[in-house]
Amino acid sequence: MKFKLALLTLLLSANFAFSQSVIDVFYQLPAKLIDDLSSTERKKLVNEGSLIKEDMEYTIEIAKTSGFIRVNQSYTAGQSGYQRFEICIWNYNKKQLVGCAAIGGSNGGYFQNELTFFHSAGVKLTAVQDEVFKGYSPDFNIMMDRLVTQMCKPGTTKKIKDDIKFAALTLTLPEKGKNIVLRFSDEQEYARYSKYILHRELTFTWNNKGKFDR
């Protein structure tokens, strides 16, 4: 019985430590990636579940056991714009890979506007420079050009590719599971460009070695 209690305590402690690391990483991220929220504001958001800043409202969802955070931003009145931020942690070989993604939009549509990866070591986050998955670049615009090219049929013009980048094409970090998916999140937008599309979605599969395969 003592052994079982000790084992249960160890497992609970491990889960708690993991959930804390997700929140700690959220505090450590550069403010520019989380709508310029300060670490103090982010702590208030975590503690209270919501935050009002000027004419912006923020809410947060935390999936502690899977190491995932989603922050939703919207205007309190007047404007229709919004943003959604996702933070996810992947553990491997006693290391951590951190992903931070964001989409933005309004009544006129929405699109991806950020995806950045970091290596986490204690209180330090280091931006990833190498190719985490096929097409990834720390330069967001270069990355999106590469990803859209992978999705499109050969011969698709640059103008069409540029339009597709803003056609509800989003990168979803995993709230459950480990893989990242690039897909059209709106059926009408997909239908508009379907004749140019070779792959309706791309799945990047976590390889437990710090990268994603496709």
C-alpha positions in Angstrom: 0.0 0.0 0.0 2.8 2.4 0.9 4.4 1.6 -2.5 1.2 2.4 -4.4 0.7 5.7 -2.5 4.3 6.6 -3.2 3.9 5.8 -6.9 0.7 7.8 -7.1 2.3 10.8 -5.5 5.2 10.6 -8.0 2.8 10.5 -11.0 0.8 13.4 -9.7 4.0 15.4 -9.0 5.2 14.7 -12.5 1.9 15.9 -14.0 2.0 19.0 -11.9 5.6 19.8 -12.8 4.7 19.3 -16.5 1.7 21.6 -16.3 3.8 24.2 -14.5 6.4 24.1 -17.2 3.8 24.9 -19.9 2.7 27.9 -18.0 6.2 28.9 -17.2 7.0 28.8 -20.9 4.0 31.0 -21.6 5.5 33.6 -19.2 8.9 33.4 -20.9 7.8 33.9 -24.5 8.7 37.2 -26.1 5.9 39.7 -25.6 5.6 40.4 -29.3 4.4 36.9 -29.9 1.5 37.3 -27.4 0.0 40.6 -28.5 2.6 42.5 -26.4 1.2 41.2 -23.1 3.7 41.6 -20.3 4.6 38.7 -18.0 2.6 40.4 -15.3 -0.5 40.6 -17.5 0.0 37.0 -18.6 0.2 35.9 -15.0 -3.1 37.7 -14.3 -4.6 36.0 -17.3 -3.6 32.5 -16.1 -4.8 33.2 -12.5 -8.1 34.8 -13.4 -8.9 33.2 -16.7 -9.5 36.5 -18.5 -8.0 39.9 -18.9 -9.2 43.3 -20.1 -6.6 45.6 -21.5 -7.8 48.9 -23.0 -10.3 47.8 -25.7 -9.1 44.2 -25.8 -10.4 41.1 -24.0 -8.3 38.0 -23.5 -9.4 34.5 -22.4 -7.2 31.5 -21.9 -7.6 27.7 -22.1 -5.0 25.5 -20.5 -4.7 21.7 -21.2 -2.2 20.9 -18.4 -1.6 17.2 -19.1 -0.9 17.7 -22.8 1.1 20.9 -22.4 -1.1 23.2 -24.5 -2.3 26.8 -24.1 -4.7 28.8 -26.2 -5.3 32.5 -25.8 -8.3 34.1 -27.5 -8.2 37.9 -28.1 -11.1 40.0 -29.3 -12.3 43.6 -29.0 -14.7 44.5 -26.2 -16.8 46.6 -28.5 -17.0 48.2 -32.0 -14.5 46.2 -34.0 -14.7 42.7 -35.3 -11.0 41.8 -35.4 -9.6 38.9 -33.3 -6.5 36.8 -32.8 -5.9 33.3 -31.4 -2.6 32.3 -30.0 -1.5 28.6 -29.4 1.5 27.4 -27.4 2.5 23.8 -27.3 5.3 21.8 -25.8 6.8 18.5 -27.1 9.1 16.5 -24.8 11.9 14.3 -26.1 15.2 12.9 -24.7 14.9 15.1 -21.6 14.5 18.2 -23.9 11.6 20.4 -24.9 10.5 21.9 -28.2 8.1 24.8 -27.9 5.8 26.0 -30.6 4.0 29.4 -30.7 1.4 30.0 -33.4 -1.1 32.7 -34.1 -4.0 33.5 -36.5 -5.7 36.8 -37.0 -8.9 37.8 -38.7 -12.2 39.7 -38.8 -15.6 39.4 -40.5 -13.7 39.5 -43.8 -11.8 36.3 -43.1 -8.8 35.0 -41.2 -5.2 33.7 -41.8 -2.0 32.5 -40.2 0.3 35.2 -39.1 2.9 33.5 -36.9 4.6 30.2 -36.2 7.8 30.2 -34.2 9.7 27.3 -32.5 12.1 27.5 -29.5 14.3 25.1 -27.6 13.5 25.3 -23.9 16.3 24.9 -21.3 15.2 26.0 -17.8 14.4 29.7 -17.9 15.9 30.3 -21.4 14.2 30.0 -24.7 16.3 29.8 -27.8 14.8 30.3 -31.3 15.1 27.3 -33.5 17.1 28.1 -36.7 17.1 24.7 -38.4 14.2 23.0 -40.4 11.9 21.6 -37.8 9.6 20.3 -40.6 9.9 20.4 -44.4 9.5 24.1 -45.3 10.0 25.6 -41.9 12.0 28.8 -41.6 12.3 31.3 -38.7 11.3 33.8 -41.4 7.5 33.5 -41.4 7.0 34.8 -44.9 9.6 32.5 -46.4 8.0 29.5 -44.5 4.5 30.3 -45.8 5.8 30.6 -49.4 7.4 27.2 -49.1 4.3 25.6 -47.5 1.9 27.0 -50.0 4.1 25.7 -52.8 4.0 22.2 -51.3 0.2 22.4 -51.3 -0.3 23.7 -54.8 -0.1 22.0 -58.2 3.0 22.6 -60.3 2.6 25.8 -62.4 0.5 27.7 -60.0 1.3 31.4 -60.3 2.8 33.4 -57.6 -0.3 35.7 -57.4 -2.5 32.7 -56.7 -0.1 31.4 -54.1 0.0 34.8 -52.4 -3.8 34.8 -52.4 -4.0 31.3 -50.9 -1.8 32.4 -47.9 -4.7 34.6 -46.8 -7.5 32.1 -47.6 -8.2 30.7 -44.1 -5.0 28.5 -44.5 -4.0 27.7 -40.9 -1.4 25.7 -39.0 -3.0 23.9 -36.0 -0.9 23.0 -33.0 -2.0 19.8 -31.2 -4.2 20.2 -28.2 -4.3 16.4 -28.2 -1.8 14.2 -29.9 1.6 15.4 -31.3 1.2 16.3 -34.9 0.9 19.7 -36.7 -1.7 20.1 -39.5 -1.7 22.7 -42.2 -5.2 22.9 -43.8 -7.9 25.1 -45.2 -10.2 26.0 -42.2 -13.0 27.3 -44.4 -14.8 25.2 -47.0 -15.7 28.1 -49.2 -12.1 29.3 -49.4 -11.0 25.8 -50.3 -13.6 25.5 -53.0 -12.4 28.8 -54.4 -8.9 27.6 -54.9 -9.4 23.8 -55.2 -8.4 23.6 -58.8 -4.9 24.8 -57.8 -4.5 22.5 -54.8 -2.6 19.3 -54.9 -2.9 18.5 -51.1 -5.9 19.8 -49.2 -4.0 19.4 -46.0 -0.4 18.6 -44.9 0.3 16.6 -41.7 3.7 17.0 -40.1 4.2 13.9 -37.8 6.2 14.2 -34.6 9.2 11.9 -34.7 10.1 12.0 -31.0 13.5 13.4 -32.0 12.8 17.1 -31.9 11.4 17.4 -35.5 8.4 16.5 -37.6 8.3 14.2 -40.7 6.0 14.3 -43.6 
